[in-house]
Amino acid sequence: IICLNAIYIIEISSMELIDTIKTYENPNGIFALSSNLYVNTIAYPYESPGVVRIKSYDELPVEPVDIKAHDSEIFCLSMNNMGTFLATASIKGTIIRVFNTYEGTNILELRRGIEKAEIFSLQFDFFSKYLMSYFFIALF
C-alpha cells in the first residue's frame, strides 16, 4: 500500500504486514516492482528529491541500494522483469536514466530533449532489450 510518506508491504495470502517503509513525500504513489515470480524487488522515492531506494525481499538478505538518480523529484520509475535494471525520470522530464539495481551504477543516460515534459510511463520489454517511454509536452 503506497501512502504519502510510507509504503506498507503486505503478504496477501496471510494479510500479514511484512514491512513499513518511510519514503520521501510521494503524492503520486510512484514506485517500481519487479514482475518476475522469483524476484521480489521494489524501488521508491527515498529521503530527498531525486533519490531512489531499491530494496529486495528475496530469501537472501541484501542491503538496500540508494541512488541519487536526479537533482529534482522523481516523476516516473520502472523496473525490468528480472529486477536488474531501473529506469528513472524526474519532474523535468529531459533525461531518462537506467541503473544497475545491484550496484546502483548508472549504465545509460538518454536525453529526451530540452523542453520540460511529463514522462508518464517507462517500460522495459520482456527481455530488457528495449525501453519505451510515454510523455507529454505542454506547448503553451
C-alpha positions in Angstrom: 0.0 0.0 0.0 1.6 3.3 -1.1 0.8 6.4 1.1 2.2 9.9 1.1 5.2 9.2 3.3 5.2 5.4 3.7 4.8 2.1 1.9 3.3 -0.9 3.6 4.4 -4.3 2.3 1.7 -6.9 3.0 1.8 -10.7 2.4 -1.5 -11.2 0.5 -2.2 -14.8 1.4 -2.0 -14.1 5.2 -2.7 -10.4 5.2 0.4 -10.0 7.4 2.3 -6.7 7.4 5.8 -7.6 6.3 7.5 -4.1 6.3 6.8 -0.4 6.8 9.0 1.8 4.7 9.4 5.6 5.2 9.6 7.4 1.9 10.2 10.9 0.5 6.9 12.7 0.0 5.1 10.7 -2.7 1.7 12.2 -3.5 1.6 10.4 -6.9 2.3 6.9 -5.4 5.4 6.4 -7.5 7.2 3.0 -7.2 8.5 0.2 -9.3 8.2 -3.5 -8.7 10.0 -6.4 -10.5 7.4 -8.6 -12.2 9.2 -11.8 -12.0 7.7 -14.5 -9.8 11.1 -15.3 -8.2 12.4 -11.7 -7.8 10.9 -9.5 -5.1 12.4 -6.1 -5.5 10.8 -2.6 -5.1 12.1 0.9 -5.9 10.7 4.1 -4.5 11.5 7.8 -3.8 13.6 7.9 -0.7 14.7 10.6 1.8 15.2 13.6 -0.5 14.4 14.8 -4.0 15.9 12.7 -6.8 16.9 9.8 -4.5 15.6 6.3 -5.1 16.0 3.3 -2.8 16.0 -0.3 -4.2 15.0 -2.9 -1.6 14.9 -6.7 -2.1 12.5 -9.1 -0.3 14.2 -12.2 -1.6 15.2 -15.0 0.8 18.8 -14.0 0.9 19.1 -10.7 2.8 20.6 -7.9 0.6 21.3 -4.4 1.8 19.1 -1.7 0.2 20.8 0.3 -2.6 20.3 4.1 -2.6 20.7 6.0 -5.9 21.0 9.8 -6.5 19.1 9.5 -9.8 18.2 13.1 -10.4 18.6 16.6 -8.9 14.9 17.1 -8.9 12.0 15.0 -7.7 11.3 11.6 -9.2 8.3 11.5 -11.5 8.4 8.0 -13.0 10.1 4.7 -12.2 10.2 1.3 -14.0 12.0 -1.9 -13.2 12.7 -4.7 -15.7 11.2 -8.2 -15.3 14.2 -9.6 -13.5 14.7 -6.6 -11.2 18.2 -5.9 -12.6 17.6 -2.5 -14.3 15.7 0.5 -13.1 14.7 3.4 -15.4 14.0 6.8 -13.8 12.7 10.2 -14.9 12.4 13.4 -12.9 9.7 16.1 -12.9 11.8 18.0 -15.5 11.4 15.1 -18.0 14.5 15.9 -20.0 16.7 12.9 -19.1 15.9 9.2 -18.6 18.5 7.2 -16.7 18.9 3.5 -16.4 20.7 1.9 -13.4 22.0 -1.5 -12.4 19.9 -2.3 -9.3 22.5 -4.4 -7.6 25.3 -1.8 -7.6 23.3 1.4 -8.1 25.5 2.3 -11.1 24.2 4.5 -13.9 24.5 2.3 -17.1 22.7 4.5 -19.6 21.5 8.1 -19.9 19.0 9.2 -22.6 18.3 12.8 -23.3 14.7 13.2 -24.3 15.0 16.9 -25.2 15.5 20.3 -23.5 11.8 21.3 -23.1 10.1 20.2 -19.9 7.9 17.1 -20.3 5.9 14.9 -18.1 7.1 11.3 -18.5 4.1 9.2 -17.5 5.4 5.8 -18.3 8.7 3.9 -18.8 8.6 0.2 -19.7 11.2 -2.4 -20.5 10.2 -5.2 -22.9 10.3 -8.7 -21.5 13.9 -9.3 -22.5 15.2 -5.9 -21.4 16.3 -5.1 -24.9 14.1 -2.0 -25.4 12.9 0.8 -23.1 9.7 2.5 -24.1 8.5 5.9 -22.9 5.3 7.8 -23.0 5.5 11.6 -22.3 3.6 14.8 -22.8 5.0 18.2 -23.7 2.8 21.3 -23.0 3.2 23.7 -25.9 1.5 26.7 -24.2 
